[in-house]
């Protein structure tokens, strides 16, 4: 992981980031890609469950819940506060 990369699980509530890389098995990558988790895609953290896991992300016009263990294998960069970037 480079200095400016974080894991999706590190994203703060309301912030938007760009997906850089998914570091999971090919089967898990394929499933996430079918939901829109692709390199270059914008993703926003919408909310977390009461105990912090899972979290709900907005990506490609959909809301997807991911467990922290999965989200920590999705590398992100270019994190922007919610008011600086709008998602479709």
C-alpha positions in Angstrom: 0.0 0.0 0.0 1.5 3.4 -0.9 1.5 6.5 1.3 -1.7 8.0 -0.2 -3.6 4.7 -0.3 -5.9 3.5 2.4 -8.4 0.7 2.8 -12.1 1.2 2.1 -12.7 0.2 5.7 -10.7 3.4 6.7 -13.1 5.8 4.9 -14.9 8.3 7.1 -18.7 8.7 7.1 -19.8 10.8 4.1 -16.4 10.9 2.5 -15.8 9.9 -1.2 -12.8 8.0 -2.5 -11.6 6.4 -5.7 -11.1 2.7 -5.8 -7.5 1.8 -6.8 -7.3 -2.0 -6.4 -9.2 -5.0 -5.0 -6.9 -7.5 -3.3 -9.1 -10.5 -2.9 -9.6 -13.9 -4.6 -10.6 -13.8 -8.2 -14.1 -15.0 -7.3 -14.6 -12.3 -4.6 -13.2 -9.7 -7.0 -15.7 -10.7 -9.7 -18.6 -10.5 -7.3 -17.6 -7.0 -6.1 -17.0 -5.9 -9.7 -20.5 -7.0 -10.6 -21.7 -4.5 -7.9 -19.6 -1.7 -9.4 -16.5 -1.9 -7.3 -14.1 -1.3 -10.1 -10.7 0.6 -10.2 -11.4 4.2 -10.9 -15.0 4.1 -9.5 -16.1 6.7 -6.9 -17.4 5.2 -3.6 -19.0 7.0 -0.6 -19.5 5.6 2.9 -23.2 6.2 3.7 -23.6 4.6 7.2 -22.3 1.9 9.5 -24.3 -0.6 11.5 -24.8 0.2 15.2 -21.8 -1.9 16.2 -19.7 -0.6 13.3 -19.9 -3.7 11.0 -21.1 -4.0 8.2 -20.9 -0.6 6.5 -23.1 0.6 3.6 -21.4 2.2 0.6 -22.8 4.1 -2.4 -21.3 3.0 -5.7 -22.6 3.3 -9.2 -26.1 4.4 -8.1 -26.5 1.4 -5.7 -26.1 0.9 -2.0 -24.0 -2.1 -1.0 -23.2 -3.4 2.5 -19.7 -4.8 3.1 -18.1 -6.4 6.2 -15.0 -4.6 7.5 -12.9 -7.7 6.6 -13.9 -7.4 3.0 -13.6 -3.6 2.8 -10.1 -3.7 4.2 -8.9 -5.5 1.0 -10.2 -2.7 -1.3 -7.6 0.0 -1.7 -8.7 3.6 -2.2 -7.2 7.1 -2.7 -8.2 10.7 -3.4 -10.5 10.9 -0.4 -12.7 14.0 -0.5 -15.2 15.3 2.1 -18.8 14.8 1.0 -19.5 18.4 0.1 -16.6 18.5 -2.4 -17.7 15.7 -4.6 -21.1 14.4 -5.7 -22.0 10.9 -6.8 -24.7 10.2 -9.4 
